[in-house]
Amino acid sequence: MGAQLRVYRQRIRSAQTTKKITRAMELISASRIQKAQQRVAASTPYSRAVTRAVSAVATYSNVSHVLTTERENPKRAAVVIFASDRGLAGAFSASVLKESEELTTLLRSQGKEVVYYLVGRKAVGYFSFRKRASLRSWVGGTDQPEFATAQEIGEELVDVFTRDEAQGGVDEIHIVYNRFVSMVTQTPEVVRLLPLEIVEGLEAPSAEVLPLYEFEPEVDAVLDALLPVYIESRIYNAMLQSAASEHAARQRAMKSASDNADTLIRDYTRLANNARQSEITQQISEIVGGADALVSAK
């Protein structure tokens, strides 16, 4: 009984230590989620406005531009995957990677070669473990995105999209990330970044008419200037959405872990009490038995 009691007490201490860690991580995520939500709320209107502006320009300009022109017989597509740098966030990274696998299957069924750009150590580790190649990766700071990183990713994507196919260019660019819906819901999202789908800019009510623009000096120059702004804003918004989703997923996962630790502590405490009670009962029985033996001997 004594050995069993020591085992129960050791497991109780282990569960208490785990609870301290998960509780601390839960509080850290809870303290960061509000700021992450504010950054998403501040970024989303700008990203949507830029997309609408580009869509309006492309719709009413009647010019063929690399930004909106569907390429004939596209053969190569790039997929940008936004995962996390750290684990302990439930199915946050797994859901994005699963969505990217489904997208890859779809693109390959259309006869397209798929190349990858990875954001986050979890995505890099996933590809490294399976010995799959990626063109470039960015790690560090997925929970607190910086605009400089979005600019760097945007420059890389614009370069590979405007490059000739013979030089390693791509015909399409897709991004896969977790969209923050609420504290309990984060939805994997797939967006075709380029060529721009005009319908993306028509998110306002149908009664609202897209503005007409006058161009100076010409439409091509305006679209050339808008291209990097559009890419950077969409990439940065996706990074902020992913960061907010990561904090929410980690807070929920750590709360669940803390609750499970409480359950374990309660169960093992009950078992330890039962084992202690059994040990005391056995000791009393042994004392009483010994006393009876002494009385009988007399």
C-alpha distance (Angstrom), angle and dihedral (degrees) to the residues before:
residue distance angle dihedral
M1 . . .
G2 3.80 . .
A3 3.80 92.4 .
Q4 3.79 91.7 48.4
L5 3.79 90.9 49.3
R6 3.81 90.8 52.5
V7 3.80 89.8 51.6
Y8 3.81 91.7 52.6
R9 3.80 92.6 48.1
Q10 3.80 91.2 49.0
R11 3.81 90.5 52.3
I12 3.80 90.6 48.3
R13 3.82 90.6 53.7
S14 3.81 90.6 47.2
A15 3.83 91.6 51.0
Q16 3.82 90.8 47.5
T17 3.81 90.9 52.1
T18 3.82 90.8 48.6
K19 3.79 90.5 49.1
K20 3.82 91.5 53.8
I21 3.81 90.2 54.0
T22 3.81 96.3 45.2
R23 3.79 91.8 44.3
A24 3.81 91.2 52.3
M25 3.81 91.7 49.1
E26 3.80 90.2 47.8
L27 3.81 90.9 53.7
I28 3.82 91.9 46.8
S29 3.81 91.8 52.5
A30 3.80 90.7 45.2
S31 3.80 90.4 53.3
R32 3.82 92.1 50.6
I33 3.78 100.7 41.3
Q34 3.80 95.0 74.3
K35 3.80 93.2 55.0
A36 3.80 90.3 44.9
Q37 3.81 90.2 52.7
Q38 3.80 90.7 50.0
R39 3.80 91.2 51.9
V40 3.81 90.6 50.2
A41 3.81 91.3 48.5
A42 3.81 90.6 50.2
S43 3.81 95.0 46.2
T44 3.81 101.8 43.0
P45 3.85 98.6 67.5
Y46 3.81 91.2 49.9
S47 3.80 92.7 48.1
R48 3.80 90.7 48.0
A49 3.81 91.9 47.2
V50 3.80 92.5 51.2
T51 3.81 90.7 49.0
R52 3.81 90.9 49.5
A53 3.79 91.4 48.0
V54 3.80 92.3 50.8
S55 3.80 90.5 45.7
A56 3.80 91.7 50.3
V57 3.80 92.3 48.5
A58 3.80 91.9 47.9
T59 3.82 92.4 45.3
Y60 3.80 98.2 51.1
S61 3.78 101.3 31.5
N62 3.83 98.1 71.2
V63 3.80 92.2 -149.7
S64 3.75 130.6 126.3
H65 3.79 110.3 -118.9
V66 3.79 131.8 171.9
L67 3.80 88.5 -122.3
T68 3.80 95.8 65.9
T69 3.79 106.3 14.7
E70 3.79 115.7 111.3
R71 3.78 108.0 -134.0
E72 3.75 119.4 -128.4
N73 3.78 113.7 -108.8
P74 3.84 97.9 -6.7
K75 3.79 110.6 -148.5
R76 3.80 105.6 174.8
A77 3.80 131.4 48.4
A78 3.80 131.5 -177.4
V79 3.81 121.9 -145.1
V80 3.81 120.3 -161.3
I81 3.82 112.1 -158.9
F82 3.81 120.6 -160.6
A83 3.81 111.4 -158.9
S84 3.81 132.3 148.5
D85 3.78 134.6 -87.8
R86 3.79 94.6 -137.7
G87 3.77 135.2 43.3
L88 3.81 131.0 -140.1
A89 3.80 89.9 87.3
G90 3.78 100.7 111.3
A91 3.79 114.7 -124.2
F92 3.81 94.3 -19.8
S93 3.81 98.3 118.4
A94 3.81 94.7 27.9
S95 3.81 92.3 58.9
V96 3.82 92.3 51.6
L97 3.80 92.5 47.1
K98 3.80 90.7 48.2
E99 3.81 90.4 50.8
S100 3.81 90.2 49.5
E101 3.81 90.5 52.1
E102 3.80 90.3 53.0
L103 3.80 90.1 48.6
T104 3.82 90.1 49.1
T105 3.80 90.9 52.0
L106 3.81 90.5 50.5
L107 3.81 94.4 48.3
R108 3.79 93.1 46.9
S109 3.80 90.6 49.4
Q110 3.82 85.6 58.5
G111 3.80 89.8 55.2
K112 3.81 96.8 -104.6
E113 3.77 127.4 139.5
V114 3.82 111.3 -129.3
V115 3.81 125.2 -144.4
Y116 3.78 124.6 -176.5
Y117 3.79 139.3 -136.5
L118 3.80 113.2 -169.9
V119 3.80 130.9 -154.1
G120 3.81 116.8 -171.2
R121 3.80 134.8 28.5
K122 3.81 92.6 -101.6
A123 3.81 91.2 61.5
V124 3.81 91.4 45.0
G125 3.81 91.0 49.3
Y126 3.80 91.4 47.9
F127 3.80 92.0 54.4
S128 3.81 94.2 40.8
F129 3.80 92.5 52.1
R130 3.81 90.3 52.5
K131 3.82 91.7 41.9
R132 3.80 92.8 -123.0
A133 3.78 120.8 151.5
S134 3.78 128.2 -121.9
L135 3.78 128.1 -172.5
R136 3.80 95.9 -135.0
S137 3.78 141.2 -13.1
W138 3.80 138.3 -159.0
V139 3.81 122.0 -156.5
G140 3.79 133.8 178.9
G141 3.79 129.9 51.8
T142 3.80 100.1 40.5
D143 3.83 89.8 137.7
Q144 3.82 91.6 51.0
P145 3.84 107.3 29.9
E146 3.78 121.9 -158.9
F147 3.79 124.9 -149.3
A148 3.81 90.8 -131.5
T149 3.80 89.0 65.4
A150 3.82 90.6 50.2
Q151 3.81 89.4 51.1
E152 3.80 91.0 50.8
I153 3.80 92.1 49.7
G154 3.81 90.7 45.1
E155 3.82 92.7 51.9
E156 3.79 90.3 50.4
L157 3.82 92.4 49.9
V158 3.80 94.6 46.1
D159 3.80 90.0 49.4
V160 3.81 94.2 50.0
F161 3.82 92.5 44.1
T162 3.81 95.1 50.6
R163 3.81 92.7 43.2
D164 3.81 121.1 100.6
E165 3.78 116.7 -100.3
A166 3.79 90.4 -119.3
Q167 3.82 88.7 59.1
G168 3.80 94.3 50.7
G169 3.80 99.8 -85.6
V170 3.80 124.3 153.7
D171 3.79 132.3 -135.3
E172 3.82 98.0 -149.0
I173 3.80 137.2 26.5
H174 3.81 122.4 -156.5
I175 3.80 128.5 -178.4
V176 3.82 125.7 -154.9
Y177 3.81 119.3 -162.9
N178 3.80 143.0 139.3
R179 3.80 112.6 -93.0
F180 3.80 114.3 -146.3
V181 3.81 109.9 -125.9
S182 3.80 102.1 157.3
M183 3.78 141.1 -34.0
V184 3.80 90.2 -79.3
T185 3.82 100.2 34.4
Q186 3.80 128.1 61.1
T187 3.79 114.9 164.7
P188 3.82 125.6 -156.9
E189 3.79 106.9 -121.7
V190 3.81 130.9 -161.2
V191 3.81 117.1 -162.0
R192 3.77 128.1 177.1
L193 3.77 101.9 -135.7
L194 3.80 98.6 -176.1
P195 2.96 136.7 59.7
L196 3.79 86.6 35.3
E197 3.78 113.8 -119.7
I198 3.77 106.0 -136.6
V199 3.80 92.3 -145.0
E200 3.81 89.1 66.6
G201 3.75 89.8 72.0
L202 3.80 94.5 51.6
E203 3.80 97.4 77.1
A204 3.79 94.8 123.7
P205 3.82 123.5 91.5
S206 3.78 114.7 -71.1
A207 3.79 91.3 -114.0
E208 3.80 90.6 64.6
V209 3.78 114.1 90.6
L210 3.77 120.9 -145.8
P211 3.82 111.6 -114.3
L212 3.78 122.7 -104.0
Y213 3.79 116.1 -125.3
E214 3.77 134.7 -152.6
F215 3.79 112.4 -147.0
E216 3.76 128.2 -140.0
P217 2.98 120.2 -145.7
E218 3.84 95.4 -8.0
V219 3.79 143.2 -42.9
D220 3.80 96.6 -104.6
A221 3.79 92.1 55.5
V222 3.81 91.0 49.8
L223 3.80 92.8 50.2
D224 3.81 91.1 45.5
A225 3.80 88.7 55.0
L226 3.81 93.0 45.2
L227 3.81 95.0 49.0
P228 3.83 98.4 76.9
V229 3.83 91.4 39.1
Y230 3.79 91.0 52.6
I231 3.82 93.5 47.3
E232 3.81 94.5 46.1
S233 3.81 93.7 47.6
R234 3.80 93.3 49.5
I235 3.81 92.8 45.5
Y236 3.81 93.1 47.5
N237 3.81 91.9 47.5
A238 3.82 89.9 50.6
M239 3.82 89.9 50.5
L240 3.81 91.4 50.4
Q241 3.80 92.0 46.6
S242 3.80 89.4 50.0
A243 3.82 92.6 48.4
A244 3.81 93.0 50.8
S245 3.80 90.0 47.2
E246 3.81 90.7 49.5
H247 3.82 92.9 53.1
A248 3.81 91.8 46.9
A249 3.81 92.6 47.4
R250 3.81 92.3 47.5
Q251 3.80 92.8 47.9
R252 3.79 90.7 50.9
A253 3.81 92.7 45.7
M254 3.81 93.3 48.0
K255 3.80 91.9 47.7
S256 3.78 89.2 52.5
A257 3.82 89.9 48.6
S258 3.82 91.2 49.9
D259 3.81 90.6 50.0
N260 3.80 90.2 49.6
A261 3.82 89.9 49.9
D262 3.82 89.3 52.4
T263 3.80 89.2 51.8
L264 3.80 91.8 49.9
I265 3.80 92.0 47.8
R266 3.79 91.0 50.1
D267 3.81 93.3 47.4
Y268 3.79 95.1 45.7
T269 3.81 91.1 45.3
R270 3.79 89.2 55.1
L271 3.81 91.1 48.2
A272 3.81 91.2 46.6
N273 3.80 90.7 50.6
N274 3.79 90.3 50.0
A275 3.80 91.0 48.1
R276 3.82 90.9 48.2
Q277 3.78 91.2 48.2
S278 3.79 90.7 49.7
E279 3.80 89.9 49.0
I280 3.80 91.9 50.8
T281 3.79 91.1 46.8
Q282 3.80 90.5 51.0
Q283 3.80 91.3 48.8
I284 3.82 91.6 50.4
S285 3.80 90.1 47.9
E286 3.78 90.7 51.5
I287 3.82 91.9 49.3
V288 3.79 92.9 48.0
G289 3.80 90.8 45.9
G290 3.81 91.4 50.5
A291 3.81 91.8 48.5
D292 3.79 91.0 50.3
A293 3.79 89.9 50.2
L294 3.82 91.0 52.6
V295 3.80 92.1 48.8
S296 3.81 91.3 49.1
A297 3.81 91.1 49.7
K298 3.81 91.2 57.7
